[in-house]
Amino acid sequence: MGLVGGAGIIPISHTQDTAGPIARTVTDAALLLGAIAKKDYTRSLDRDGARGAIIGVLRHSYAEVSPLVETSFAAALEDLRRLGVALVDPVEIPNAKDAENPELTVLLFELKAGMAAYLATRPEQPARTLEDLARFNVAHAAEEMPWFRQELFEKAVAKGGLDSPEYVEALAKCRRIMRVQGIDALMAAGKLDALVAPTGGPAWRTDLLTGDNPNSGGCSSPAAVAGYPSVTVPCGTLAELPLGMSIFGAAWSEQKLLRIAYAYEQATRHRKPPTYRATIDA
């Protein structure tokens, strides 16, 4: 958070929306990050760059993933050991679950404020606030909401401004749990270079009954709530669908994370180009 500007991003939460590249390889990611952050990240890319790193393994500070995903993650940890990484296993973010409700509270307040600020940059659009968008959706429900509603929009509309005590308290709690008592404390106590965890489960099907309900776990929250850098690299497949390992750490540690990610990627070569199949076996 703060490495690159947020211009052009349709906001959800300005303290959690972390802009960055999506790319085929770590090299491509480093090149693109360098273009948007105006810094050379390719000098971090060393096939032996993980050697000597001390990495903490998060086991329970993320939503649970399936045993099959854990098996893939276990193999990734062995690969890291072979690359000369010292693993501290496990490490935990104390009270990580306590950040879930404040995180949503922060998101709702910031969605309302951020959308108004974004729409102010788009004078050609008739909508000026999140409430305007919500009213439009209701007025055009047949087209905009034929299957699902806009519950989060409506909850956000009901919130006050960013000077609300509820928002200020929730934001402070998020930063205390995920920064001061969380990632910062873990990194300092173990003299860690990074943390790792399964990125999530395989891609899921979205249908009109259960909706967008992955229920596949994952570790996106700690880095996002802290506003700290994170990189995910392929670490295997499950039913032909890719799995990833997330590597994240302290503020401004992009160079170090890219170096570790590149060494792992080059040693394992797990990425498979997409085949664009119409379906896969259940």
VOTI-434316 format. One record per residue (C-alpha): x, y, z. Coordinates in steps of 0.1 Angstrom, whole numbers, plus 5000, padded with zeros to 4 digits. Example, Ala and Ser with C-alpha at 12.3 -4.5 7.8 and 13.67 -1.06 7.14 Angstrom:
2
512349555078/513749895071/
REM end
This chain:
282
500050005000/501450344990/504050204965/501850284935/499050534931/495350444931/494450654901/491950474878/491150204903/487350174910/487650164948/486449914973/488649995003/491550244999/493450095028/493149735014/493049774976/496549684967/497449754931/499949534914/500749324883/499149004872/501648824849/502748484835/506148484853/507948654882/510148834856/507048974839/505649084872/508949254882/509049434849/505449554851/505749654888/508849854878/506850034851/504050144875/506250204905/509150364885/511850144900/513949854887/512849524903/514549294879/517849324898/516249114925/515848824902/518448554912/518048184908/519948134940/518048424957/516148224983/519348074998/519748185034/516248325037/514348265070/510648215062/507748165086/505047915077/501448035086/499347735095/496147875110/496048245104/494148195071/490948035061/491347655060/492047485027/491447125017/493846845026/494746814989/495847174988/497847125020/499646835003/500647064975/501747325000/503847075019/505646984987/506347354981/507847385016/510147095008/511147274976/511947584996/514147385019/516047244990/516647594978/518447675011/515547835030/515247795067/511647745077/510147845110/507047625112/504547715124/504148085131/500848245138/499248595138/497648625172/493948695172/493848705134/490148615134/489448915155/490149135125/487448985103/484449205115/486549525117/487949455082/484349445068/483449765087/486449945073/485549815038/481949945040/482950295052/485750325026/483550194998/481050475004/483650745006/485850604979/483150564954/482050924958/485651044953/486050824922/482750934906/483951294911/486651224886/484051094861/481851404854/480351244823/478550994846/475251094862/475950894894/477751094920/477550864951/477350504960/473650564969/473050684933/474450354920/472350154945/469150344934/470050284898/470349914904/466949904921/465350104893/466849864867/466749544888/465649324860/468849404841/471249474869/470149224896/468248934879/469848674903/471548844932/471049154953/473449444964/473649375001/477149525006/476249834986/473249895009/475249825041/477850075029/475250345020/474050325056/477450405070/478650755079/481750945069/485450855076/485351075107/482850835123/484150685156/483050335144/485350365113/488250515132/488150235158/487749955133/490750085112/492950115143/492049755154/492849615119/496249785119/496949685154/496149315148/497649275113/500549515115/501849585150/500849255167/500749055135/503149065106/505549315122/505749125154/506248785137/508948925114/510849085142/510648795167/511848535143/514148765122/512048655093/512548755057/508948655046/505848445055/504248175033/500848015032/498647855006/497148114983/493847934982/492047644967/491447574930/489047784910/485447714917/482247704897/479747994901/476147904897/472848084902/471847894933/474947924956/476548224938/480148324941/480848094971/484347944968/484647805003/488147714993/490147895020/493148125014/495448375029/494648705012/493548885044/496748935064/498649125037/495649305024/494449435059/498049535068/498549695034/501749495029/503249334998/502348984987/503248774957/501748444947/503448184925/502147854911/503047554933/501047274916/497647174903/494547004916/492146844890/494047034864/493447364881/496347574893/497247624930/499447894944/501747974973/501648324987/504848484999/504348805019/506149025044/506849365059/506149695043/508349785014/509849435011/508949394974/512549334963/513049054988/509748884980/510348894943/513848744948/512348444968/509448404944/511848394914/514148144929/511247914937/509647964903/512847884884/513547574905/510047424902/508447554869/504847464880/503047704857/501147544829/499747764801/495947774801/494147544776/490847734777/488847414780/485047454780/484747244811/486747004833/485746684850/484046734883/
REM end
